[in-house]
Amino acid sequence: MLLGVNIDHIATLRNARGGLEPNLLQAALICEKAGADGITVHLREDRRHTKDNDVYELKKLLKTRLNLEMALTEEMHRIALDVVPENVCLVPEKREEVTTEGGLEVASRIEFVKDFVKPLVDAGIVVSLFIDPDKKQVEAAAKTGAQFIELHTGRYSEAYGTENEELELNHLKDAAKLAHKLGLKVNAGHGLTYENVHRMREIPELIELNIGHNIIAHAVFDGLEKAVIDMKNLIK
């Protein structure tokens, strides 16, 4: 299983003082050196962490893959087609949320998503839809032209260690199986930690996990390189 490392919160720390440190590009290189298979950043409408220039510089610098998380807006569409990252993950976005709260609503607007996705795919970008492990959303995603889905693991992460753990894990398993049957490739992420990530190995369809906050939190104490290596070892 591959590991994509989200480095948004390196940018959050940098922006707290309005300077250049910690350097986001240096962080990306450290993650690559430690075995990250890709680097993820979310360019939000309010630019609360990653900035436009970060995306352009990362695209030029990375030896692995740049995975750009973004909302379905004209502005982000234009930026993605200009940058041409290897991957784009389309996510829902609300200004008031602290982090992405749920999956993208695809089922009620298949044609809109389809029209949004096509120019990205035509440009050679691999497109993923960040969705909840819901049968209706998986089936809708398969009609949009996106090559991947990324399953929102937030409910599983919150349920880990409780009586609902198996229920939420089974939702992920069922969604991954259905997606694979429909010809979609499957990634997953959100809220995964060093403690709960091991159960993702029970989902054979998963290709990549995208993990950010917990890795950056551990890096505060252990260093970024070790934090990435430790997570990479857990998902092998």
Rosetta blueprint (number, residue, H / E / L):
1 M L
2 L E
3 L E
4 G E
5 V E
6 N E
7 I L
8 D H
9 H H
10 I H
11 A H
12 T H
13 L H
14 R H
15 N H
16 A H
17 R H
18 G L
19 G L
20 L L
21 E L
22 P L
23 N L
24 L H
25 L H
26 Q H
27 A H
28 A H
29 L H
30 I H
31 C H
32 E H
33 K H
34 A L
35 G L
36 A L
37 D L
38 G E
39 I E
40 T E
41 V E
42 H E
43 L L
44 R L
45 E L
46 D L
47 R L
48 R L
49 H L
50 T L
51 K L
52 D H
53 N H
54 D H
55 V H
56 Y H
57 E H
58 L H
59 K H
60 K H
61 L H
62 L L
63 K L
64 T L
65 R L
66 L E
67 N E
68 L E
69 E E
70 M E
71 A L
72 L L
73 T L
74 E H
75 E H
76 M H
77 H H
78 R H
79 I H
80 A H
81 L H
82 D H
83 V H
84 V L
85 P L
86 E L
87 N E
88 V E
89 C E
90 L E
91 V L
92 P L
93 E L
94 K L
95 R L
96 E L
97 E L
98 V L
99 T L
100 T L
101 E L
102 G L
103 G L
104 L L
105 E L
106 V L
107 A H
108 S H
109 R H
110 I H
111 E H
112 F H
113 V H
114 K H
115 D H
116 F H
117 V H
118 K H
119 P H
120 L H
121 V H
122 D H
123 A L
124 G L
125 I L
126 V E
127 V E
128 S E
129 L E
130 F E
131 I E
132 D L
133 P L
134 D L
135 K H
136 K H
137 Q H
138 V H
139 E H
140 A H
141 A H
142 A L
143 K L
144 T L
145 G L
146 A L
147 Q L
148 F E
149 I E
150 E E
151 L E
152 H E
153 T L
154 G H
155 R H
156 Y H
157 S H
158 E H
159 A H
160 Y L
161 G L
162 T L
163 E L
164 N L
165 E H
166 E H
167 L H
168 E H
169 L H
170 N H
171 H H
172 L H
173 K H
174 D H
175 A H
176 A H
177 K H
178 L H
179 A H
180 H H
181 K H
182 L L
183 G L
184 L L
185 K E
186 V E
187 N E
188 A E
189 G E
190 H L
191 G L
192 L L
193 T L
194 Y L
195 E L
196 N L
197 V H
198 H H
199 R H
200 M H
201 R H
202 E H
203 I L
204 P L
205 E L
206 L E
207 I E
208 E E
209 L E
210 N E
211 I E
212 G L
213 H H
214 N H
215 I H
216 I H
217 A H
218 H H
219 A H
220 V H
221 F H
222 D H
223 G L
224 L H
225 E H
226 K H
227 A H
228 V H
229 I H
230 D H
231 M H
232 K H
233 N H
234 L H
235 I H
236 K L
